[in-house]
Every structure is written in C-alpha cells, then in structure tokens.
Amino acid sequence: MAWTEENIAPLIHSILNPGEEILTIYQSGTTDSLYICVLWNTIYYKVFRISNHPSTSSYKQPTFYDFHGEFYMKGAIRNYLYQEGSWYVLTKQGYYLLQFFQKAWDAKQDIFASWHKGRLQVRLLIEEEEASCLVHYRFPDNQAREVERLLASGLLTATYLSRSSLKIRISRFVAPYIEVIGHSQLYRKKPSKSMLQWEKYQSQLIELQRTYRLVEDRPPSTFVEKWLSLLQTYLCSAIVTYWKEMIKDVEWQEKEKVELPKNRAKQTDPIKDKWKKNIAKRHKRQVGQLLGDDDLEKLKQLKSELEE
C-alpha cells in the first residue's frame, strides 16, 4: 500500500492516547518517505519514518516499511507510541538550541560536526563580508552533547560528508515545534548564560580560526565606470609613451666605482699581550721591593716635573 500524508494521518489519529497529538507530517523532497512527529503533553516527542528503503542519513529513529498493510502498520505504530521509555523530552537548553539552528538556517550559515576521540564536535562557519574572511566557531562541549541528542531524536538531521564528518540541518519539525513551545509559554523565563542565543554567538562560542580570502577587483558594470576605466588606461599609456620619447636620445654614462680605502684592523696577538702585562706587573713588583713607598712617590713627582 502506498502511504501518503492524507491516508496516514487518520490512521495515527485513531491510535493516539489522551494528551498526544501529531505535530506535523512531511514527505521527503527526493523520495516517498514520510516523517511523522507526535507530541505528548507538548514537552515530550517521538519521531518515526514510513518508507520503502533504509535511511542513508544520520536518522536513527524507527522506520516502518510501507509494503505492509493497514493492520500491521497500525499495530506497529501503536506499540512504538506505547513504549514510555522511548519518549524524548525537549529541555530548555534544547529549545534554545533549536532556535539557534533555525536562525542560523535563516541566515544561510553552515553548521558542521565531526567526531574526535569519541566526542561530537560542532562548528559554526560565519562569513564576514567586511573582513573578507571565514570564521570558525566551536560549540562548548555541553552544547555539543545536546546537539548529538537532538540528532538522535530526529529533530535535527545531517548528511554525511565523510565517514566522520557531517553537515547539520534542521528538520521540518523545528519551526512548528518552536511555535508550539512559544504559545505554551513553557520556557517564558529568560535563558541562562549557558544557553546559546544567535545574537550572542560571538561571546558564547569558541573562535577557532579565521580564513582570509583575497579581494578581487570588481569589473566595471555601469557606463560611467567603464568610461573611467578606459580613460585611466589611456592616460597611463600616454604617460608611459611620453617618457619613453623623452629619454630615448639621452646618453647614459656608467658611474665609476670609487673604492674607499679599507681600514685594516690592527692584528693583535693575545698571547703576546698577556706576556707584556705579566712583565710590566713583575717589573712594578720588583721596583716596589727595592724602594720604599716614600721614595717611589718622590720619583713619580720628579718625573712629572721633568716632563713639564
């Protein structure tokens, strides 16, 4: 049986318990797969899928294959919804994370994730046009763990870029779920400092690196810009031609190289200098032994008078 949004909705409504409701049902844009989100008391949710093939994305919730008839499908979905331990709870932190991802999606900013030593690392890439650079931000570990939980529950989806890296996207459940939580005013109090907000991402996220790109000159687009560009080219060419004509007949003389006398440093022999110092010291010591201090002072005074 080919299941569609129109014929699966009444079947699910017929097996819901009090307090449960369908948030939304949507069909994949590339396949016939259906995705359904059921709420219980607004804050709890379950996501499941109806398809004819296994999922190739990061989706981890149950898949009910559409080649089964209504009787089997009704019983399988009822058993899944009645399993109390399989309900996910949307925490306040998760609610603000969904808002963060929604605003990043609206601003066309990409969010990537990869596994490092068994932990999920989430990165936000922001393109700053004024600085002509791409800024890489990393989510704190506690926020990355919440992102991993939202991925596992089906509210966030991801496509694998490689075995260990993926690009995160929001599912079509996010926008209506944010609206439902907003109307219920479950989380009407202001968020704590640890909860991510799009307006404060620069202070809340960890900046890793900046990748700058070369700014290329934009080609002229208007008539005036093209005319000015041609005029600039013509003037530069005319100036170059003028100076070529001016210096064409000038005879150039090579400058004679003048060699300056080289100051040759006086070579010294450290051994000979040390020997002379030792001789002078010994001579002074021997003279001091022959004459007294008074006689030496008189001789020095006499020497100075004779020199004058």
ZAPATOR-181374 format. One record per residue (C-alpha): x, y, z; residue in three letters; residue number from 1. Coordinates in Angstrom, 3 decimals, m for minus. Layout:
BEGIN
X Y Z Ala NUM
...
***
This chain:
BEGIN
0.000 0.000 0.000 Met 1
1.310 3.450 m0.920 Ala 2
1.149 5.622 2.163 Trp 3
0.741 9.396 1.824 Thr 4
0.264 12.317 4.196 Glu 5
m3.507 12.156 3.591 Glu 6
m4.091 8.481 4.393 Asn 7
m1.528 8.029 7.205 Ile 8
m2.837 10.935 9.344 Ala 9
m6.284 9.341 10.131 Pro 10
m4.587 6.026 10.975 Leu 11
m2.261 7.682 13.503 Ile 12
m5.066 9.804 14.996 His 13
m7.072 6.641 15.664 Ser 14
m4.382 5.178 17.955 Ile 15
m3.346 8.295 19.914 Leu 16
m3.829 8.450 23.671 Asn 17
m5.204 11.494 25.544 Pro 18
m2.596 14.281 25.585 Gly 19
m0.970 13.069 22.364 Glu 20
m1.148 14.962 19.074 Glu 21
0.518 14.990 15.683 Ile 22
2.918 17.906 15.372 Leu 23
3.345 17.559 11.617 Thr 24
3.801 15.060 8.801 Ile 25
6.006 15.767 5.820 Tyr 26
7.319 13.896 2.821 Gln 27
10.953 13.796 1.755 Ser 28
11.811 16.008 m1.194 Gly 29
13.735 13.260 m3.001 Thr 30
11.883 10.052 m2.045 Thr 31
8.427 8.880 m0.984 Asp 32
9.488 8.582 2.665 Ser 33
7.152 10.101 5.264 Leu 34
8.353 11.617 8.549 Tyr 35
5.970 11.989 11.499 Ile 36
6.423 13.738 14.853 Cys 37
3.968 13.022 17.694 Val 38
3.816 15.178 20.848 Leu 39
2.720 14.186 24.328 Trp 40
1.882 16.991 26.771 Asn 41
3.772 19.362 24.455 Thr 42
7.177 18.775 26.026 Ile 43
7.629 15.106 25.014 Tyr 44
8.013 13.976 21.421 Tyr 45
8.651 10.959 19.198 Lys 46
9.743 10.846 15.573 Val 47
9.329 7.913 13.205 Phe 48
9.533 7.236 9.490 Arg 49
7.470 5.342 6.905 Ile 50
9.424 4.326 3.827 Ser 51
10.302 1.559 1.385 Asn 52
14.076 1.727 1.981 His 53
16.563 2.222 4.839 Pro 54
17.722 5.741 5.653 Ser 55
21.050 6.926 4.246 Thr 56
21.320 9.987 6.520 Ser 57
22.036 10.295 10.245 Ser 58
18.403 9.399 11.053 Tyr 59
18.290 6.886 13.934 Lys 60
14.566 6.591 14.716 Gln 61
12.361 3.613 13.765 Pro 62
11.348 3.035 10.155 Thr 63
8.058 1.281 9.299 Phe 64
8.132 m0.129 5.775 Tyr 65
5.225 0.842 3.574 Asp 66
4.812 m2.554 1.861 Phe 67
2.862 m3.685 4.966 His 68
m0.888 m3.225 5.087 Gly 69
m3.028 m1.095 7.393 Glu 70
m3.419 m3.787 10.069 Phe 71
0.339 m4.269 10.515 Tyr 72
1.119 m0.544 10.304 Met 73
m1.489 0.315 12.935 Lys 74
m0.186 m2.264 15.404 Gly 75
3.498 m1.400 14.858 Ala 76
2.991 2.348 15.372 Ile 77
0.758 1.741 18.435 Arg 78
3.421 m0.450 20.070 Asn 79
6.065 2.198 19.411 Tyr 80
3.973 5.031 20.881 Leu 81
3.058 2.993 23.963 Tyr 82
6.701 2.467 24.885 Gln 83
7.038 5.111 27.588 Glu 84
10.829 4.927 27.771 Gly 85
11.220 5.951 24.131 Ser 86
9.794 9.473 24.536 Trp 87
12.265 12.351 24.223 Tyr 88
11.895 15.478 26.328 Val 89
12.632 18.892 24.864 Leu 90
14.667 20.639 27.564 Thr 91
15.037 24.385 27.848 Lys 92
18.587 24.078 26.563 Gln 93
17.345 22.031 23.609 Gly 94
14.595 24.562 22.902 Tyr 95
17.094 27.437 22.650 Tyr 96
19.400 25.270 20.547 Leu 97
16.571 24.684 18.078 Leu 98
16.001 28.440 17.922 Gln 99
19.741 28.930 17.355 Phe 100
19.784 26.423 14.487 Phe 101
16.638 27.927 12.966 Gln 102
18.171 31.424 12.915 Lys 103
21.457 30.091 11.540 Ala 104
19.484 28.347 8.795 Trp 105
17.562 31.545 8.011 Asp 106
20.865 33.460 7.847 Ala 107
22.280 30.774 5.483 Lys 108
25.175 29.965 7.806 Gln 109
26.509 26.409 7.807 Asp 110
26.969 24.170 10.841 Ile 111
29.216 21.121 10.643 Phe 112
30.120 18.352 13.057 Ala 113
32.765 15.654 13.346 Ser 114
33.803 13.006 15.827 Trp 115
37.076 13.387 17.689 His 116
38.111 10.743 20.231 Lys 117
34.525 9.542 20.508 Gly 118
33.072 13.020 21.091 Arg 119
30.986 15.092 18.720 Leu 120
32.491 18.495 17.930 Gln 121
30.126 21.048 16.396 Val 122
31.365 24.048 14.407 Arg 123
29.625 27.144 13.086 Leu 124
31.049 28.847 9.988 Leu 125
30.341 32.569 9.674 Ile 126
31.304 34.520 6.572 Glu 127
32.214 38.104 7.488 Glu 128
31.958 40.169 4.315 Glu 129
33.528 43.327 5.761 Glu 130
36.665 41.481 6.902 Ala 131
36.610 39.184 3.841 Ser 132
37.150 36.121 5.989 Cys 133
35.509 32.910 7.129 Leu 134
35.375 32.494 10.916 Val 135
35.240 29.032 12.507 His 136
33.488 28.772 15.886 Tyr 137
33.248 25.675 18.081 Arg 138
30.299 24.812 20.324 Phe 139
31.036 24.185 24.030 Pro 140
31.055 20.505 24.988 Asp 141
27.733 20.637 26.863 Asn 142
26.022 22.199 23.831 Gln 143
27.611 19.636 21.509 Ala 144
26.174 16.813 23.632 Arg 145
22.698 18.377 23.357 Glu 146
23.129 18.680 19.582 Val 147
24.005 14.975 19.452 Glu 148
20.804 14.160 21.386 Arg 149
18.682 16.291 19.033 Leu 150
20.258 14.489 16.084 Leu 151
19.466 11.104 17.611 Ala 152
15.857 12.104 18.336 Ser 153
15.191 13.244 14.755 Gly 154
14.573 16.981 15.283 Leu 155
17.920 17.751 13.657 Leu 156
19.133 15.903 10.581 Thr 157
22.529 15.614 8.948 Ala 158
24.156 14.478 5.727 Thr 159
27.498 12.715 5.856 Tyr 160
30.388 14.455 4.091 Leu 161
32.805 11.675 5.036 Ser 162
32.937 8.777 7.461 Arg 163
33.469 11.070 10.464 Ser 164
32.140 14.489 9.389 Ser 165
28.658 15.705 8.569 Leu 166
26.642 18.821 7.801 Lys 167
23.778 19.513 10.193 Ile 168
20.389 20.757 9.029 Arg 169
17.077 21.394 10.751 Ile 170
14.131 19.122 10.066 Ser 171
10.698 20.434 9.144 Arg 172
9.600 19.709 12.704 Phe 173
11.726 22.504 14.185 Val 174
9.773 25.599 13.104 Ala 175
6.299 24.306 14.163 Pro 176
7.699 22.887 17.408 Tyr 177
9.284 26.237 18.327 Ile 178
5.916 27.876 17.660 Glu 179
4.054 25.361 19.859 Val 180
6.500 25.824 22.761 Ile 181
6.252 29.597 22.379 Gly 182
2.450 29.552 22.599 His 183
2.508 27.247 25.620 Ser 184
4.985 29.582 27.412 Gln 185
6.786 26.623 28.967 Leu 186
10.114 28.416 28.761 Tyr 187
8.995 32.020 29.080 Arg 188
11.756 32.902 31.557 Lys 189
14.980 34.371 30.255 Lys 190
17.611 31.812 29.242 Pro 191
20.664 31.321 31.414 Ser 192
24.115 32.401 30.226 Lys 193
24.991 28.823 29.273 Ser 194
22.118 28.588 26.748 Met 195
23.017 29.563 23.215 Leu 196
21.439 32.588 21.589 Gln 197
22.059 33.588 17.994 Trp 198
22.536 37.248 18.902 Glu 199
25.384 36.337 21.306 Lys 200
27.206 33.617 19.372 Tyr 201
30.480 35.577 19.220 Gln 202
30.803 35.597 23.018 Ser 203
29.240 32.186 23.698 Gln 204
31.064 30.112 21.085 Leu 205
34.797 29.430 20.936 Ile 206
36.580 31.077 17.997 Glu 207
38.996 28.622 16.396 Leu 208
40.423 30.347 13.340 Gln 209
39.895 32.936 10.615 Arg 210
40.417 32.124 6.954 Thr 211
41.020 35.246 4.872 Tyr 212
40.423 35.419 1.137 Arg 213
41.932 37.699 m1.467 Leu 214
39.635 40.509 m2.549 Val 215
39.417 40.736 m6.323 Glu 216
38.609 43.999 m8.071 Asp 217
35.032 44.034 m9.281 Arg 218
34.785 44.593 m13.047 Pro 219
33.068 47.863 m14.074 Pro 220
29.353 47.402 m14.576 Ser 221
27.884 50.835 m15.397 Thr 222
28.653 53.002 m18.414 Phe 223
30.399 55.643 m16.282 Val 224
32.618 53.035 m14.592 Glu 225
33.588 51.552 m17.966 Lys 226
34.347 55.026 m19.377 Trp 227
36.511 55.928 m16.368 Leu 228
38.361 52.616 m16.651 Ser 229
39.126 53.266 m20.334 Leu 230
40.230 56.832 m19.548 Leu 231
42.566 55.592 m16.817 Gln 232
44.110 53.054 m19.192 Thr 233
44.557 55.717 m21.916 Tyr 234
46.225 58.215 m19.552 Leu 235
48.632 55.619 m18.175 Cys 236
49.574 54.567 m21.700 Ser 237
50.082 58.196 m22.796 Ala 238
52.346 58.957 m19.811 Ile 239
54.491 55.894 m20.488 Val 240
54.808 56.802 m24.199 Thr 241
55.772 60.423 m23.372 Tyr 242
58.589 59.451 m21.032 Trp 243
59.884 56.872 m23.492 Lys 244
60.234 59.636 m26.101 Glu 245
61.904 61.970 m23.601 Met 246
64.632 59.562 m22.564 Ile 247
65.164 57.918 m25.968 Lys 248
68.103 60.170 m27.041 Asp 249
69.642 60.602 m23.608 Val 250
73.153 59.169 m23.352 Glu 251
73.690 57.331 m20.181 Trp 252
77.099 57.120 m18.579 Gln 253
78.016 54.447 m16.219 Glu 254
79.158 55.624 m12.845 Lys 255
82.766 54.888 m11.987 Glu 256
83.199 52.800 m8.976 Lys 257
85.227 54.538 m6.295 Val 258
86.975 52.216 m3.969 Glu 259
87.350 53.566 m0.473 Leu 260
90.473 52.672 1.459 Pro 261
89.843 49.760 3.662 Lys 262
90.538 50.194 7.311 Asn 263
92.632 47.290 8.238 Arg 264
92.199 46.374 11.798 Ala 265
95.444 46.032 13.664 Lys 266
96.072 42.408 14.272 Gln 267
96.693 41.539 17.844 Thr 268
98.315 38.558 19.415 Asp 269
96.518 37.715 22.683 Pro 270
99.419 35.593 23.935 Ile 271
101.958 38.384 23.361 Lys 272
99.687 40.999 25.018 Asp 273
99.229 38.840 28.078 Lys 274
103.014 38.264 28.274 Trp 275
103.676 42.041 28.194 Lys 276
101.161 42.635 31.002 Lys 277
102.850 39.999 33.146 Asn 278
106.309 41.580 32.561 Ile 279
105.009 45.057 33.487 Ala 280
103.374 43.695 36.628 Lys 281
106.562 41.869 37.668 Arg 282
108.691 44.972 36.986 His 283
106.448 47.105 39.179 Lys 284
106.551 44.481 41.928 Arg 285
110.391 44.311 41.802 Gln 286
110.768 48.111 41.912 Val 287
108.426 48.206 44.880 Gly 288
110.614 45.705 46.707 Gln 289
113.837 47.794 46.153 Leu 290
112.428 51.184 47.115 Leu 291
110.034 52.302 49.785 Gly 292
106.712 53.948 49.197 Asp 293
108.060 57.411 50.020 Asp 294
110.921 57.083 47.541 Asp 295
108.550 55.930 44.821 Leu 296
106.303 58.951 45.391 Glu 297
109.297 61.282 45.161 Lys 298
110.459 59.660 41.923 Leu 299
106.967 59.987 40.404 Lys 300
106.845 63.671 41.400 Gln 301
110.310 64.276 39.911 Leu 302
109.294 62.557 36.680 Lys 303
106.228 64.760 36.335 Ser 304
108.276 67.950 36.946 Glu 305
110.828 66.950 34.321 Leu 306
108.093 66.272 31.775 Glu 307
106.673 69.754 32.335 Glu 308
***
